[in-house]
């Protein structure tokens, strides 16, 4: 331990007069990046000084390998740099951030807000996608702003056949991230209008924005589109709102609020109509917005729960719906039969689907409980057309 402390002090003393050298040592010990990346980052932060700093550090620190790259010596070097030089390095990064233009500063603010929300991804590609979803600008350019200022350092971890791009945030920069996150970030997005447009164009697109692409059932997407989920993600981009299946995390609450307003408004007349139909048949009923499945549900009771009708603007292939088990007839009421009904019945574990076709006609695809549903729809003044269930 004493020897390690002496080695740390000797290294820091050798480079103590130069912040570029100290930062180069920090990056060297945190090894994981390619040398070319380290040189690129240091030159961007310390023009005409970065390359020399790295070469000097490499020549000296390599004498302590492999111990300096693993174990106690590595931890002591990192800790000593953070404690002795962290504030000075932070001020340099802050100076660079203050010199940024509005669009570049937006990338820093967005990253800081996302980081403080707990989305501390170390995957460079994922970070790029998330920021692009928020800002609508090229994610790779935003990530470049982050490493040029020194707010993040790039690294790589080996995978089976290639290297995965990773990033990390030096711990001494956390106070600056907290400060940057306090800046306003006007995300001037009409979320409701974008969702309505996406829903009209492709229900899966809106579905991915509200529920997340990971919640889509891959098997049903394959059935309906003939492609795997991963291969169609790019089709669901909503500029300024989501990218590659990732909605902007800074707009999550606005997305869910807009979605609820949309679906409740879409089905308000029908909900009232079917509620009155339940009442006329001497059922008790409850209308609720289910926060888990994020859709309105009409529950009908007669000596216990008989039917749960989920109101869906289109058939959305969701794990949420699949796992929703009301211990009663589970019905989807929709205006857009955008998938093969038999696959939807099976995959989503439905009793039936009621598809509104035209103003007053409802086409029913049922596996069970047809008589109860047909009676309800007719009591609501709707013409019912029954299709074979297989």
C-alpha positions as CSV (number, residue, x, y, z in Angstrom):
1,X,0.0,0.0,0.0
2,X,2.8,2.4,0.9
3,X,4.6,1.6,-2.4
4,X,1.3,2.3,-4.3
5,X,1.0,5.7,-2.5
6,X,4.5,6.6,-3.4
7,X,4.0,5.7,-7.0
8,X,0.8,7.7,-7.2
9,X,2.5,10.7,-5.7
10,X,5.4,10.4,-8.0
11,X,3.1,10.3,-11.1
12,X,1.0,13.2,-10.0
13,X,4.1,15.3,-9.0
14,X,5.6,14.7,-12.5
15,X,2.5,16.0,-14.2
16,X,1.1,18.4,-11.6
17,X,1.9,21.6,-13.5
18,X,-0.3,20.7,-16.5
19,X,-4.0,20.0,-16.5
20,X,-3.9,18.4,-19.9
21,X,-1.4,15.9,-18.6
22,X,-3.6,15.2,-15.5
23,X,-6.7,14.7,-17.7
24,X,-4.6,12.4,-20.0
25,X,-3.5,10.4,-17.0
26,X,-7.1,10.1,-15.8
27,X,-8.2,8.8,-19.3
28,X,-5.1,6.5,-19.5
29,X,-5.9,4.8,-16.2
30,X,-9.6,4.5,-17.1
31,X,-8.4,2.6,-20.1
32,X,-11.0,1.2,-22.4
33,X,-10.9,3.8,-25.2
34,X,-8.8,3.4,-28.3
35,X,-5.7,5.5,-28.3
36,X,-6.9,7.5,-31.4
37,X,-10.1,8.4,-29.5
38,X,-8.1,9.7,-26.5
39,X,-5.9,11.8,-28.7
40,X,-9.0,13.1,-30.5
41,X,-10.7,14.1,-27.3
42,X,-7.6,15.7,-25.7
43,X,-6.8,17.7,-28.9
44,X,-10.4,19.0,-29.0
45,X,-10.2,20.1,-25.3
46,X,-6.6,21.2,-25.3
47,X,-5.7,22.3,-28.9
48,X,-2.0,21.8,-29.7
49,X,-1.4,20.4,-26.2
50,X,-3.5,17.2,-26.1
51,X,-1.3,14.9,-28.2
52,X,1.9,15.8,-26.3
53,X,0.1,15.3,-23.0
54,X,-1.0,11.8,-24.0
55,X,2.3,10.8,-25.3
56,X,4.1,12.0,-22.2
57,X,1.7,10.3,-19.9
58,X,1.8,7.1,-21.9
59,X,5.6,7.0,-21.8
60,X,5.6,7.3,-18.0
61,X,2.5,5.4,-17.0
62,X,3.3,2.4,-19.1
63,X,6.2,1.7,-16.7
64,X,3.6,0.8,-14.1
65,X,1.6,-1.5,-16.2
66,X,-0.3,-3.7,-15.7
67,X,-0.9,-2.6,-12.1
68,X,-1.9,0.9,-13.0
69,X,-4.8,-0.4,-15.1
70,X,-6.3,-2.7,-12.5
71,X,-6.8,-3.0,-8.8
72,X,-5.6,-0.8,-6.0
73,X,-3.1,1.3,-7.8
74,X,-5.7,2.2,-10.5
75,X,-8.2,3.2,-7.8
76,X,-5.7,5.3,-5.9
77,X,-4.7,7.2,-9.0
78,X,-8.3,8.0,-10.0
79,X,-9.2,9.0,-6.4
80,X,-6.2,11.3,-6.1
81,X,-6.9,13.0,-9.4
82,X,-10.6,13.5,-8.5
83,X,-9.7,14.9,-5.0
84,X,-6.8,17.1,-6.0
85,X,-7.7,18.2,-9.5
86,X,-11.4,17.6,-9.9
87,X,-12.5,21.2,-9.3
88,X,-9.9,22.5,-11.7
89,X,-10.9,20.1,-14.4
90,X,-14.6,20.9,-13.8
91,X,-13.9,24.6,-14.3
92,X,-12.3,23.9,-17.7
93,X,-15.3,21.9,-18.8
94,X,-17.6,24.6,-17.5
95,X,-15.7,27.2,-19.5
96,X,-16.0,25.2,-22.7
97,X,-19.8,24.7,-22.1
98,X,-20.3,28.4,-21.6
99,X,-18.7,29.0,-25.0
100,X,-21.2,26.8,-26.8
101,X,-23.8,28.1,-29.2
102,X,-27.5,27.6,-28.5
103,X,-27.9,24.3,-30.4
104,X,-24.8,22.7,-28.9
105,X,-25.8,23.9,-25.4
106,X,-29.2,22.3,-25.8
107,X,-27.4,18.9,-26.2
108,X,-25.6,19.5,-22.9
109,X,-28.7,20.5,-21.1
110,X,-30.7,17.6,-22.5
111,X,-28.0,15.1,-21.5
112,X,-27.8,16.6,-18.0
113,X,-31.5,16.4,-17.5
114,X,-31.7,12.9,-18.8
115,X,-28.7,11.9,-16.6
116,X,-30.3,13.3,-13.4
117,X,-33.5,11.5,-14.2
118,X,-31.6,8.3,-13.6
119,X,-31.2,7.3,-17.3
120,X,-27.4,6.9,-16.9
121,X,-26.7,4.8,-19.9
122,X,-23.1,4.0,-20.8
123,X,-24.0,2.9,-24.3
124,X,-22.9,5.5,-26.8
125,X,-25.4,4.5,-29.5
126,X,-28.3,4.5,-27.0
127,X,-27.3,7.9,-25.7
128,X,-27.2,9.2,-29.2
129,X,-30.7,7.8,-29.9
130,X,-32.2,9.3,-26.7
131,X,-30.8,12.8,-27.3
132,X,-31.9,12.7,-31.0
133,X,-35.4,11.7,-29.8
134,X,-35.5,14.7,-27.5
135,X,-33.9,17.4,-29.8
136,X,-34.6,16.1,-33.3
137,X,-31.0,16.8,-34.2
138,X,-28.4,14.2,-35.2
139,X,-27.5,12.2,-32.1
140,X,-24.0,11.6,-33.2
141,X,-23.3,15.4,-33.4
142,X,-24.8,15.8,-29.9
143,X,-22.5,13.1,-28.5
144,X,-19.6,14.8,-30.2
145,X,-20.4,18.1,-28.4
146,X,-20.4,16.2,-25.1
147,X,-17.0,14.6,-25.5
148,X,-15.4,17.7,-27.1
149,X,-16.3,19.7,-24.0
150,X,-15.2,16.9,-21.7
151,X,-18.5,16.2,-20.2
152,X,-18.2,12.6,-21.2
153,X,-15.3,10.4,-22.1
154,X,-15.6,7.6,-24.7
155,X,-14.6,4.1,-24.0
156,X,-15.2,0.6,-25.5
157,X,-15.9,-2.8,-24.0
158,X,-15.1,-5.9,-26.0
159,X,-18.0,-7.9,-27.4
160,X,-17.9,-11.3,-29.1
161,X,-16.8,-10.1,-32.5
162,X,-16.6,-6.3,-32.2
163,X,-16.2,-3.4,-29.8
164,X,-19.3,-1.8,-28.3
165,X,-19.1,2.0,-28.0
166,X,-19.4,3.1,-24.4
167,X,-19.2,6.4,-22.5
168,X,-18.6,7.4,-18.9
169,X,-18.9,10.6,-16.9
170,X,-16.0,11.5,-14.7
171,X,-17.4,11.7,-11.1
172,X,-15.9,15.2,-10.5
173,X,-18.3,16.6,-13.2
174,X,-21.5,15.6,-11.3
175,X,-21.9,19.1,-9.8
176,X,-21.7,20.7,-13.3
177,X,-24.3,18.2,-14.6
178,X,-26.6,19.2,-11.8
179,X,-26.0,22.9,-12.6
180,X,-26.6,22.4,-16.4
181,X,-29.8,20.5,-15.8
182,X,-31.3,23.7,-14.1
183,X,-31.2,25.5,-17.5
184,X,-34.5,25.6,-19.4
185,X,-34.8,23.3,-22.4
186,X,-37.8,24.4,-24.4
187,X,-39.0,21.3,-26.2
188,X,-41.5,23.1,-28.5
189,X,-43.4,20.0,-29.5
190,X,-47.1,19.6,-30.0
191,X,-47.2,16.1,-28.6
192,X,-50.9,15.5,-29.1
193,X,-50.8,16.6,-32.7
194,X,-47.8,14.3,-33.4
195,X,-49.5,11.4,-31.7
196,X,-52.7,11.9,-33.7
197,X,-50.7,12.1,-36.9
198,X,-48.7,9.0,-36.1
199,X,-51.9,7.1,-35.1
200,X,-53.6,7.9,-38.4
201,X,-50.5,7.0,-40.4
202,X,-49.5,3.8,-38.5
203,X,-51.0,2.7,-35.2
204,X,-47.8,0.8,-34.3
205,X,-45.9,4.1,-34.5
206,X,-48.1,5.8,-31.9
207,X,-48.1,2.6,-29.8
208,X,-44.3,2.6,-29.7
209,X,-44.2,6.2,-28.5
210,X,-46.7,5.6,-25.7
211,X,-45.7,2.2,-24.5
212,X,-42.2,1.8,-25.7
213,X,-41.1,-0.5,-28.5
214,X,-39.9,-3.2,-26.0
215,X,-43.5,-3.7,-24.9
216,X,-44.7,-4.6,-28.4
217,X,-45.2,-8.3,-29.0
218,X,-42.6,-9.3,-31.5
219,X,-44.6,-12.3,-32.7
220,X,-47.6,-10.3,-33.6
221,X,-45.5,-7.7,-35.4
222,X,-44.0,-10.5,-37.4
223,X,-47.4,-11.9,-38.3
224,X,-48.8,-8.5,-39.3
225,X,-45.8,-7.0,-41.1
226,X,-43.8,-10.1,-42.0
227,X,-40.7,-8.5,-40.4
228,X,-39.0,-8.7,-37.1
229,X,-39.5,-5.9,-34.6
230,X,-35.9,-4.7,-34.9
231,X,-36.1,-4.3,-38.6
232,X,-39.1,-2.0,-38.5
233,X,-38.1,0.3,-35.6
234,X,-36.9,3.0,-38.0
235,X,-40.4,3.2,-39.5
236,X,-41.7,4.5,-36.1
237,X,-39.5,7.6,-35.8
238,X,-41.5,10.7,-34.9
239,X,-39.2,13.7,-35.5
240,X,-38.7,15.6,-32.3
241,X,-40.5,13.0,-30.2
242,X,-38.9,9.6,-30.7
243,X,-36.1,7.7,-32.4
244,X,-35.6,4.0,-33.0
245,X,-38.3,3.0,-30.5
246,X,-37.0,5.4,-27.8
247,X,-39.3,8.3,-26.9
248,X,-37.7,11.5,-25.5
249,X,-37.6,10.8,-21.7
250,X,-38.1,14.5,-21.1
251,X,-41.5,14.3,-22.7
252,X,-42.8,11.1,-21.1
253,X,-45.5,12.8,-18.9
254,X,-46.6,15.0,-21.8
255,X,-46.9,11.9,-24.1
256,X,-49.0,10.0,-21.6
257,X,-51.2,13.0,-20.9
258,X,-51.8,13.7,-24.6
259,X,-52.5,10.0,-25.3
260,X,-55.1,9.8,-22.5
261,X,-56.8,13.0,-23.8
262,X,-56.9,11.5,-27.4
263,X,-58.3,8.1,-26.5
264,X,-60.9,9.4,-24.0
265,X,-62.0,12.0,-26.5
266,X,-62.2,9.4,-29.3
267,X,-64.4,7.1,-27.3
268,X,-66.4,9.5,-25.1
269,X,-69.6,9.1,-27.2
270,X,-69.3,5.3,-27.4
271,X,-68.5,4.9,-23.7
272,X,-71.6,6.8,-22.8
273,X,-73.7,4.7,-25.3
274,X,-72.4,1.4,-24.0
275,X,-72.7,2.5,-20.3
276,X,-76.3,3.3,-20.9
277,X,-76.7,-0.1,-22.6
278,X,-75.3,-1.9,-19.5
279,X,-77.7,0.1,-17.4
280,X,-80.7,-0.8,-19.6
281,X,-79.8,-4.5,-19.2
282,X,-79.6,-4.1,-15.4
283,X,-75.8,-4.3,-15.2
284,X,-73.8,-2.2,-12.9
285,X,-70.8,-0.6,-14.6
286,X,-67.6,1.3,-14.0
287,X,-65.7,3.5,-16.5
288,X,-62.0,3.8,-15.7
289,X,-58.8,4.8,-17.3
290,X,-56.4,2.0,-16.6
291,X,-52.9,3.5,-15.8
292,X,-51.2,0.2,-16.6
293,X,-52.6,-0.5,-20.0
294,X,-53.1,3.3,-20.7
295,X,-56.6,2.9,-22.2
296,X,-60.2,3.4,-21.1
297,X,-61.9,0.3,-19.8
298,X,-65.7,-0.2,-19.3
299,X,-66.5,-2.9,-16.6
300,X,-69.9,-4.6,-16.6
301,X,-71.1,-6.3,-13.4
302,X,-74.0,-8.8,-12.8
303,X,-73.3,-11.0,-9.8
304,X,-69.7,-10.3,-10.3
305,X,-67.6,-9.0,-13.2
306,X,-69.0,-10.2,-16.5
307,X,-67.1,-8.2,-19.1
308,X,-64.2,-5.8,-19.4
309,X,-64.3,-3.7,-22.7
310,X,-60.9,-2.1,-23.6
311,X,-61.3,0.9,-25.9
312,X,-58.4,1.0,-28.3
313,X,-58.1,3.3,-31.4
314,X,-56.5,0.4,-33.3
315,X,-55.3,-3.1,-32.4
316,X,-52.1,-2.5,-30.5
317,X,-50.0,-5.6,-29.9
318,X,-49.0,-4.9,-26.3
319,X,-47.7,-7.1,-23.6
320,X,-49.8,-4.8,-21.3
321,X,-53.0,-6.1,-23.0
322,X,-51.8,-9.7,-23.2
323,X,-51.2,-9.8,-19.4
324,X,-54.4,-7.9,-18.5
325,X,-56.5,-10.7,-17.0
326,X,-59.8,-9.4,-15.6
327,X,-61.2,-12.9,-14.9
328,X,-64.1,-12.1,-17.2
329,X,-64.8,-11.7,-20.9
330,X,-62.0,-9.5,-22.3
331,X,-63.2,-7.5,-25.3
332,X,-61.4,-4.9,-27.5
333,X,-63.6,-2.2,-29.0
334,X,-61.8,-0.5,-31.9
335,X,-62.3,1.7,-34.9
336,X,-59.3,0.3,-36.8
337,X,-58.9,-3.4,-37.5
338,X,-55.3,-3.1,-38.6
339,X,-54.2,-6.6,-37.9
340,X,-55.6,-10.1,-38.7
341,X,-58.4,-10.6,-36.0
342,X,-57.7,-14.3,-35.4
343,X,-54.0,-13.6,-34.5
344,X,-55.0,-10.7,-32.3
345,X,-57.6,-12.9,-30.5
346,X,-55.0,-15.6,-29.8
347,X,-51.9,-13.5,-29.0
348,X,-53.7,-10.9,-26.9
349,X,-55.8,-13.6,-25.1
350,X,-59.1,-11.9,-26.0
351,X,-62.7,-13.1,-25.8
352,X,-63.7,-11.0,-28.7
353,X,-63.0,-8.0,-30.9
354,X,-65.7,-5.4,-31.7
355,X,-64.7,-3.4,-34.8
356,X,-66.8,-0.3,-35.6
357,X,-67.3,-0.2,-39.3
358,X,-69.2,2.9,-40.5
359,X,-71.4,4.9,-38.2
360,X,-73.6,2.3,-36.7
361,X,-72.3,-1.2,-37.7
362,X,-70.1,-3.3,-35.5
363,X,-68.3,-6.4,-36.8
364,X,-67.7,-8.9,-34.0
365,X,-65.0,-11.6,-34.0
366,X,-65.6,-13.8,-30.9
367,X,-64.0,-16.8,-29.3
368,X,-66.4,-16.8,-26.4
369,X,-69.2,-14.7,-24.8
370,X,-70.7,-13.8,-28.2
371,X,-74.3,-13.7,-26.9
372,X,-73.5,-11.3,-24.0
373,X,-71.6,-8.9,-26.2
374,X,-74.1,-9.0,-29.0
375,X,-76.9,-8.2,-26.6
376,X,-75.0,-5.3,-25.2
377,X,-74.1,-3.8,-28.6
378,X,-77.7,-4.1,-29.8
379,X,-78.9,-2.5,-26.6
380,X,-76.6,0.4,-27.5
381,X,-78.4,0.8,-30.8
382,X,-75.7,-0.8,-32.9
383,X,-76.1,-3.1,-35.8
384,X,-74.1,-6.3,-35.2
385,X,-72.4,-8.4,-37.9
386,X,-70.8,-11.6,-36.5
387,X,-67.8,-13.1,-38.3
388,X,-66.6,-16.7,-37.8
389,X,-64.0,-17.1,-35.0
390,X,-61.8,-19.3,-37.1
